């Protein structure tokens, strides 16, 4: 269910990012990683939420 909006966001963000990065050389191998920015942000947010919950659980266990 969640894979569909992520792919839609990446498809819509490709022409905008390509127009923004026209001045930059597109021959870099790490360039396609910018098209996965939405899923990367979601993964980072999920990791932060998981770390916060783990820290709160540990604090509640120790104190």
N, C-alpha and C positions, 0 to 999 in steps of 0.2 A: 504493500500500500504506500509506504513512504518513498519507495524508489522512483515512482512516477513523477512527483513534483520536483525531485532533485534533478532528474534528467531533463525535465522541462526548463528548469532554471538555468542549467548549464547550456542548453541549446539556445536560449534567448540571450544569455550573457556572452556568447562567443562573438557575434558581430560587434557588440559594443566594446568589448575588451580589445578586439583586433583593431578597431578604429582608434582606440586610445593609444595602443602600443605600435602604431605604424612607424613612429620615429625610431623605435628600438629595433635592433636587428632580430628578425624572427628565426635566425638560424640556430638559436640556442636550444639544446636538447631539453631544458627544463621549462620550455614555453608551454607545452600542453598541460602542465600541472596547474596553470592559472585557470583553466576551464573547469576545474574540479574545486573551485574556491568555496562554493556553497556547501558541498558535502564535507569539505575540510572544516569549515566553520561549525557545522552541525556536530562533527566528531569532536572538535575541541571543546564546544559547549557541553557535550555529553560527558567528556572526560573531566572537565572542571566540576560539573554537578556530582559526578561519582566521587571525586576526591573530597569535595566538601562533605558529602554524606558520610564517607568513610571516616573523615576527621571528627565529625560530630559524634559518630557512634563510638569511636575510640575514646573521646573525651568523656562521654557519658559512662563508659565502662570503667575508666580509671578514676573518675571523681564521683 
